[in-house]
Amino acid sequence: MPLSFYKNKRVFISGITGFKGSWLALWLESLGAQVCGLALKPATNPALFDVLKLSERTSTVIANINDAAALEKAFAEFSPEIVFHLAAQPLVRYSYAQPWETYHTNVMGTLRILMTASQFDCVKALVNVTTDKCYENIERDYAYCEADPLGGHDMYSSSKACSEILTSSYRRSFLTQGKGFALASARAGNVIGGGDWSLDRLIPDCVHAAVKGIPVEIRNPVATRPWQHVLEPLGGYLLLGKLISKDPQTYAGPYNFGPLPEGVLRVQDVAREFTQAFGRGEIQVGARSELHEAGLLKLCIEKARTHLNWHPLCTAHEAIAHTAQWYRCFYDGQNMLAFTRKQISDYQQKYLKVFK
């Protein structure tokens, strides 16, 4: 079974205090992995990292990904075998206000962790997590695949395209013919799940507004995206980390992790379905932002399906329902560590039946 591979493995997560990093850390901890991470302090209050008390369950260094001394010290003390690089400036609209920070984190931060990993023979595999927004989006009804041109209208998207180009170049420059560690990249669709309170994301915006008792304003209601529950791409990352560790020549490279075609939904439909499942909240169309945001984005997952034997296990509607249930339980005061563990366990049962 692929997940048993992680028992007793030393796994390092950059960006561990973030939304996806926190889910990944708890999943790995439940698999018996030793987990260490480096990240800035959680950016929101509440934050999933704090809700799950992950500082008590992992070795976490609070530092910037570009802090070379802190990163090297963390690697030297922990001796990681597998690295998942999630540290990023992840917001499109913020990247317009802070382009330097976005590029410094998303591009130079990637180079920093690749160079650090190269200094330690203990590192066997590294998965760089980017985004489906790294493609040059030409706004037509087409699902982008790994061979399509990279680009990006906004600074966030283009920085992630640069991170992908850097990853490919680093692999070809320094990691060929059995030298160094195995290197792959992962491009996920729009990820939703409990515990995300980031600004300028649809589900957190719906939650923030509902808790305040005000309508959520949707800037671009007919924008269409590939929606998936957070455990879907994380399962892909875990599978990819295992496969490149065992056979880097076969499995190194970029992979898309997204939903089936029926998971490509309009923003207004996702917001409406979520607020109904959450049991509170109203939706209204706000003023369209002057900043460019893509209207249509689809992702082809054929490479992951055929090459990794990975495919989605949940529909977008199930993802929305699971996400709404998580937030309902949180605001009802339930034990969220136990509840989050159960969501992981339930998904894992499906995972183990499929991925042998």
RODO-2510 file (C-alpha; in nm, 4 decimals, decimal comma):
residues 356
     n   res          X          Y          Z
     1     m     0,0000     0,0000     0,0000
     2     p     0,1484     0,3384    -0,0954
     3     l     0,0700     0,5143     0,2316
     4     s     0,2480     0,2549     0,4477
     5     f     0,5642     0,3725     0,2711
     6     y     0,5669     0,6817     0,4949
     7     k     0,5795     0,5006     0,8289
     8     n     0,8945     0,6129     1,0128
     9     k     1,0037     0,8250     0,7146
    10     r     1,1498     1,1655     0,7962
    11     v     0,9391     1,4118     0,5972
    12     f     1,0034     1,7850     0,5732
    13     i     0,7258     2,0293     0,4775
    14     s     0,8025     2,3889     0,3848
    15     g     0,4933     2,6014     0,4408
    16     i     0,3736     2,3678     0,7164
    17     t     0,1711     2,6399     0,8920
    18     g    -0,0445     2,7012     0,5833
    19     f    -0,3773     2,5436     0,4941
    20     k    -0,2478     2,2597     0,2742
    21     g     0,0690     2,2220     0,4792
    22     s    -0,1344     2,1652     0,7963
    23     w    -0,3554     1,9005     0,6350
    24     l    -0,0482     1,7269     0,4925
    25     a     0,1341     1,7357     0,8269
    26     l    -0,1576     1,5772     1,0135
    27     w    -0,2014     1,3091     0,7460
    28     l     0,1682     1,2200     0,7534
    29     e     0,1702     1,2158     1,1329
    30     s    -0,1249     0,9749     1,1294
    31     l     0,0742     0,7496     0,8945
    32     g     0,3570     0,7259     1,1441
    33     a     0,5951     0,9627     0,9674
    34     q     0,8330     1,1893     1,1544
    35     v     0,7388     1,5403     1,0421
    36     c     0,9402     1,8596     1,0489
    37     g     0,8529     2,1877     0,8834
    38     l     0,9652     2,5426     0,8256
    39     a     0,7278     2,8321     0,7680
    40     l     0,6236     3,1773     0,8763
    41     k     0,3811     3,2118     1,1656
    42     p     0,0231     3,1283     1,0645
    43     a    -0,1129     3,4147     0,8576
    44     t    -0,4693     3,4039     0,9938
    45     n    -0,6521     3,3828     1,3241
    46     p    -0,7950     3,1259     1,3551
    47     a    -0,5476     2,9071     1,1644
    48     l    -0,5691     2,5351     1,0971
    49     f    -0,2126     2,4819     1,2228
    50     d    -0,3169     2,6174     1,5633
    51     v    -0,6576     2,4494     1,5681
    52     l    -0,4894     2,1097     1,5196
    53     k    -0,2115     2,1942     1,7708
    54     l     0,0456     2,0877     1,5146
    55     s     0,3280     2,2605     1,6987
    56     e     0,2891     1,9800     1,9557
    57     r     0,2903     1,7055     1,6916
    58     t     0,5666     1,8210     1,4604
    59     s     0,9072     1,9876     1,4806
    60     t     0,8353     2,3310     1,3360
    61     v     1,0836     2,6087     1,2687
    62     i     0,9297     2,9548     1,2313
    63     a     1,1392     3,1244     0,9634
    64     n     1,1255     3,2561     0,6085
    65     i     1,1945     3,0041     0,3327
    66     n     1,4751     3,2350     0,2128
    67     d     1,6502     3,2276     0,5505
    68     a     1,9415     3,0104     0,4379
    69     a     2,0871     2,9599     0,7848
    70     a     1,7563     2,8543     0,9398
    71     l     1,6757     2,6199     0,6525
    72     e     2,0177     2,4561     0,6541
    73     k     2,0053     2,4166     1,0335
    74     a     1,6626     2,2518     1,0107
    75     f     1,7872     2,0071     0,7461
    76     a     2,1059     1,9315     0,9413
    77     e     1,9166     1,8583     1,2636
    78     f     1,6277     1,6627     1,1071
    79     s     1,8007     1,4808     0,8153
    80     p     1,4886     1,4664     0,5940
    81     e     1,4415     1,1852     0,3449
    82     i     1,1468     1,3371     0,1566
    83     v     1,0669     1,7067     0,1131
    84     f     0,7336     1,8622     0,0158
    85     h     0,7838     2,2265    -0,0819
    86     l     0,4604     2,4182    -0,0192
    87     a     0,5949     2,7512     0,1112
    88     a     0,4539     3,0250    -0,1114
    89     q     0,2836     3,3583    -0,1444
    90     p    -0,0404     3,1963    -0,2670
    91     l    -0,2821     3,4796    -0,3465
    92     v    -0,3434     3,6300    -0,6904
    93     r    -0,4735     3,9707    -0,5817
    94     y    -0,2022     4,0125    -0,3167
    95     s     0,0601     3,9552    -0,5855
    96     y    -0,0480     4,2761    -0,7597
    97     a     0,0207     4,4716    -0,4393
    98     q     0,3397     4,2867    -0,3472
    99     p     0,5107     4,1628    -0,6668
   100     w     0,8620     4,1613    -0,5165
   101     e     0,7557     3,9537    -0,2154
   102     t     0,5645     3,7176    -0,4440
   103     y     0,8633     3,6531    -0,6698
   104     h     1,1145     3,6439    -0,3843
   105     t     0,9097     3,3774    -0,2044
   106     n     0,7820     3,1741    -0,4984
   107     v     1,0926     3,1768    -0,7180
   108     m     1,3933     3,2418    -0,4964
   109     g     1,2346     3,0386    -0,2157
   110     t     1,2115     2,7430    -0,4518
   111     l     1,5745     2,7832    -0,5547
   112     r     1,6761     2,8122    -0,1905
   113     i     1,5138     2,4834    -0,0910
   114     l     1,6480     2,3019    -0,3984
   115     m     2,0013     2,4209    -0,3242
   116     t     1,9668     2,3304     0,0429
   117     a     1,8392     1,9815    -0,0404
   118     s     2,1412     1,9323    -0,2661
   119     q     2,3705     1,9795     0,0323
   120     f     2,2284     1,6797     0,2188
   121     d     2,2681     1,3207     0,0980
   122     c     1,9807     1,2146     0,3239
   123     v     1,7294     1,3807     0,0858
   124     k     1,6017     1,1229    -0,1618
   125     a     1,3003     1,3025    -0,3109
   126     l     1,1503     1,6509    -0,3343
   127     v     0,8036     1,7467    -0,4608
   128     n     0,7601     2,1141    -0,5530
   129     v     0,3932     2,2106    -0,5209
   130     t     0,2914     2,4878    -0,7616
   131     t    -0,0524     2,5516    -0,9175
   132     d    -0,2715     2,5033    -1,2220
   133     k    -0,2419     2,8800    -1,2740
   134     c     0,1158     2,8342    -1,3997
   135     y    -0,0156     2,7797    -1,7551
   136     e    -0,0446     3,0528    -2,0173
   137     n    -0,4226     3,0758    -1,9972
   138     i    -0,5737     3,1659    -2,3336
   139     e    -0,9300     3,1622    -2,1972
   140     r    -1,0790     2,8904    -2,4137
   141     d    -1,2557     2,5651    -2,3436
   142     y    -0,9424     2,3581    -2,3146
   143     a    -0,7899     2,1513    -2,0326
   144     y    -0,4227     2,2373    -1,9909
   145     c    -0,1742     1,9506    -1,9821
   146     e     0,1844     1,9345    -1,8622
   147     a     0,3299     1,9942    -2,2105
   148     d     0,1413     2,3234    -2,2615
   149     p     0,3216     2,6603    -2,2447
   150     l     0,3733     2,8137    -1,9026
   151     g     0,2958     3,1775    -1,8338
   152     g     0,0542     3,3848    -1,6319
   153     h    -0,1146     3,7229    -1,6611
   154     d    -0,0793     3,8139    -1,2921
   155     m     0,2345     3,8139    -1,0780
   156     y     0,1325     3,5109    -0,8724
   157     s     0,0645     3,2916    -1,1751
   158     s     0,3797     3,3997    -1,3553
   159     s     0,5899     3,3443    -1,0423
   160     k     0,4621     2,9885    -1,0240
   161     a     0,5416     2,9390    -1,3924
   162     c     0,8941     3,0571    -1,3105
   163     s     0,9083     2,8086    -1,0237
   164     e     0,8155     2,5309    -1,2666
   165     i     1,0789     2,6394    -1,5204
   166     l     1,3348     2,6601    -1,2414
   167     t     1,2440     2,3091    -1,1223
   168     s     1,2899     2,1645    -1,4705
   169     s     1,6179     2,3483    -1,5213
   170     y     1,7535     2,2440    -1,1817
   171     r     1,6693     1,8804    -1,2519
   172     r     1,8449     1,8852    -1,5892
   173     s     2,1432     2,0836    -1,4607
   174     f     2,2218     1,9013    -1,1369
   175     l     2,0099     1,5877    -1,0897
   176     t     2,0716     1,3685    -1,3946
   177     q     2,2469     1,0316    -1,4218
   178     g     2,1677     0,9288    -1,0671
   179     k     2,3099     1,2421    -0,9034
   180     g     2,1290     1,4063    -0,6125
   181     f     1,7650     1,3592    -0,5245
   182     a     1,4538     1,2812    -0,7295
   183     l     1,2565     1,5944    -0,8226
   184     a     0,8954     1,6356    -0,9355
   185     s     0,6390     1,9168    -0,9387
   186     a     0,2665     1,9086    -0,8694
   187     r     0,0054     2,1446    -1,0143
   188     a    -0,3278     2,1300    -0,8309
   189     g    -0,6641     2,2829    -0,9140
   190     n    -0,8740     2,5040    -0,6826
   191     v    -0,8464     2,3310    -0,3464
   192     i    -1,1134     2,3568    -0,0784
   193     g    -1,1486     2,2028     0,2658
   194     g    -1,2014     2,2887     0,6288
   195     g    -0,9663     2,5214     0,8101
   196     d    -0,8885     2,7743     0,5383
   197     w    -0,9396     3,1329     0,6554
   198     s    -0,7251     3,3073     0,3923
   199     l    -0,8452     3,6320     0,2408
   200     d    -0,9561     3,6462    -0,1234
   201     r    -1,0538     3,2820    -0,1501
   202     l    -1,4111     3,1848    -0,2221
   203     i    -1,4915     2,9449     0,0633
   204     p    -1,3124     3,1479     0,3341
   205     d    -1,4870     3,4605     0,2036
   206     c    -1,8216     3,2804     0,2381
   207     v    -1,7337     3,1707     0,5919
   208     h    -1,6083     3,5132     0,7039
   209     a    -1,9250     3,6813     0,5736
   210     a    -2,1628     3,4225     0,7200
   211     v    -2,0020     3,4455     1,0644
   212     k    -2,0327     3,8263     1,0530
   213     g    -2,3934     3,7984     0,9352
   214     i    -2,3355     3,9879     0,6107
   215     p    -2,3691     3,8779     0,2473
   216     v    -2,0578     3,7556     0,0708
   217     e    -1,9716     3,9617    -0,2361
   218     i    -1,8651     3,7635    -0,5405
   219     r    -1,6548     3,9605    -0,7889
   220     n    -1,6722     3,7228    -1,0830
   221     p    -1,9714     3,4878    -1,0449
   222     v    -1,9376     3,3064    -1,3779
   223     a    -1,5625     3,2437    -1,3511
   224     t    -1,5104     2,8709    -1,3925
   225     r    -1,2510     2,6647    -1,2050
   226     p    -1,1578     2,3000    -1,1324
   227     w    -1,2663     2,2377    -0,7698
   228     q    -1,1369     1,9554    -0,5478
   229     h    -1,1145     1,8645    -0,1802
   230     v    -0,7728     1,9265    -0,0250
   231     l    -0,7146     1,5540     0,0397
   232     e    -0,7308     1,4795    -0,3329
   233     p    -0,4111     1,6578    -0,4397
   234     l    -0,2413     1,5687    -0,1092
   235     g    -0,3003     1,2031    -0,1878
   236     g    -0,1421     1,2702    -0,5265
   237     y     0,1596     1,4350    -0,3643
   238     l     0,2053     1,1396    -0,1291
   239     l     0,1828     0,8924    -0,4152
   240     l     0,4247     1,0989    -0,6226
   241     g     0,6707     1,1271    -0,3334
   242     k     0,6735     0,7515    -0,2952
   243     l     0,7138     0,6782    -0,6660
   244     i     0,9973     0,9214    -0,7323
   245     s     1,1762     0,7901    -0,4228
   246     k     1,1691     0,4399    -0,5653
   247     d     1,2139     0,5144    -0,9372
   248     p     1,3227     0,8731    -1,0076
   249     q     1,4027     0,8203    -1,3755
   250     t     1,0497     0,6994    -1,4486
   251     y     0,8458     0,9373    -1,2363
   252     a     1,0376     1,2681    -1,2095
   253     g     0,8698     1,5636    -1,3806
   254     p     0,5503     1,7731    -1,3592
   255     y     0,1999     1,6384    -1,2876
   256     n    -0,1477     1,7909    -1,2785
   257     f    -0,3804     1,6898    -0,9945
   258     g    -0,7356     1,8054    -1,0546
   259     p    -1,0982     1,6907    -1,0523
   260     l    -1,2943     1,5030    -1,3143
   261     p    -1,4611     1,7252    -1,5787
   262     e    -1,7816     1,7502    -1,3748
   263     g    -1,5771     1,9199    -1,1021
   264     v    -1,5257     2,2278    -1,3215
   265     l    -1,7888     2,4658    -1,1795
   266     r    -1,8780     2,8341    -1,1775
   267     v    -1,7878     3,0412    -0,8723
   268     q    -2,1508     3,1376    -0,8056
   269     d    -2,2620     2,7738    -0,8117
   270     v    -1,9930     2,6676    -0,5656
   271     a    -2,0746     2,9600    -0,3346
   272     r    -2,4463     2,8850    -0,3472
   273     e    -2,3969     2,5141    -0,2784
   274     f    -2,1546     2,5828     0,0057
   275     t    -2,3746     2,8370     0,1854
   276     q    -2,6697     2,5978     0,1641
   277     a    -2,4605     2,3132     0,3083
   278     f    -2,3092     2,5428     0,5730
   279     g    -2,6583     2,6436     0,6779
   280     r    -2,6023     3,0177     0,6779
   281     g    -2,4864     3,2984     0,4546
   282     e    -2,6128     3,5031     0,1631
   283     i    -2,4567     3,5776    -0,1743
   284     q    -2,4541     3,8984    -0,3708
   285     v    -2,2660     4,0016    -0,6805
   286     g    -2,0144     4,2737    -0,6018
   287     a    -1,8267     4,5122    -0,8248
   288     r    -1,5994     4,3443    -1,0754
   289     s    -1,2359     4,3866    -0,9799
   290     e    -1,0209     4,6036    -1,2050
   291     l    -0,7408     4,3502    -1,1563
   292     h    -0,7287     4,0706    -1,4105
   293     e    -0,8567     3,7313    -1,2961
   294     a    -0,8959     3,4366    -1,5315
   295     g    -1,2498     3,3606    -1,6430
   296     l    -1,2010     2,9962    -1,7410
   297     l    -0,9483     2,7376    -1,6310
   298     k    -0,9495     2,3616    -1,6818
   299     l    -0,6886     2,1021    -1,6004
   300     c    -0,6067     1,7770    -1,7812
   301     i    -0,5137     1,4969    -1,5382
   302     e    -0,4467     1,2269    -1,7963
   303     k    -0,0745     1,2077    -1,7197
   304     a    -0,1362     1,1456    -1,3494
   305     r    -0,4031     0,8886    -1,4364
   306     t    -0,1935     0,6911    -1,6844
   307     h     0,1581     0,7396    -1,5455
   308     l     0,0914     0,7353    -1,1697
   309     n    -0,2403     0,5468    -1,1741
   310     w    -0,3879     0,8347    -0,9717
   311     h    -0,7401     0,9698    -1,0126
   312     p    -0,9915     1,1680    -0,8055
   313     l    -1,1987     0,9798    -0,5491
   314     c    -1,4475     1,2556    -0,4561
   315     t    -1,6849     1,4645    -0,6622
   316     a    -1,6811     1,8424    -0,6319
   317     h    -2,0205     1,8203    -0,4594
   318     e    -1,8757     1,5830    -0,1986
   319     a    -1,5825     1,8206    -0,1533
   320     i    -1,8195     2,1109    -0,0876
   321     a    -2,0266     1,9029     0,1562
   322     h    -1,7197     1,7837     0,3503
   323     t    -1,5884     2,1399     0,3676
   324     a    -1,9166     2,2824     0,4948
   325     q    -1,9405     2,0051     0,7543
   326     w    -1,5918     2,0895     0,8851
   327     y    -1,6789     2,4566     0,9362
   328     r    -2,0149     2,3725     1,0965
   329     c    -1,8373     2,1498     1,3474
   330     f    -1,5718     2,4143     1,4169
   331     y    -1,8233     2,6875     1,4929
   332     d    -2,0289     2,4418     1,7006
   333     g    -1,7242     2,3970     1,9247
   334     q    -1,6463     2,0339     1,8430
   335     n    -1,3077     1,8642     1,8832
   336     m    -1,1571     1,9565     1,5474
   337     l    -0,8461     1,7427     1,5810
   338     a    -1,0637     1,4343     1,6160
   339     f    -1,2982     1,5482     1,3391
   340     t    -1,0148     1,6286     1,0982
   341     r    -0,8516     1,2934     1,1714
   342     k    -1,1828     1,1259     1,0882
   343     q    -1,2101     1,3069     0,7549
   344     i    -0,8566     1,1918     0,6722
   345     s    -0,9319     0,8363     0,7873
   346     d    -1,2538     0,8192     0,5833
   347     y    -1,0751     0,9415     0,2724
   348     q    -0,7815     0,7097     0,3363
   349     q    -1,0110     0,4079     0,3369
   350     k    -1,1192     0,4990    -0,0162
   351     y    -0,7563     0,5666    -0,1120
   352     l    -0,6270     0,2309     0,0061
   353     k    -0,8975     0,0436    -0,1827
   354     v    -0,7881     0,2069    -0,5091
   355     f    -0,4132     0,2689    -0,4971
   356     k    -0,2304    -0,0584    -0,4375
***
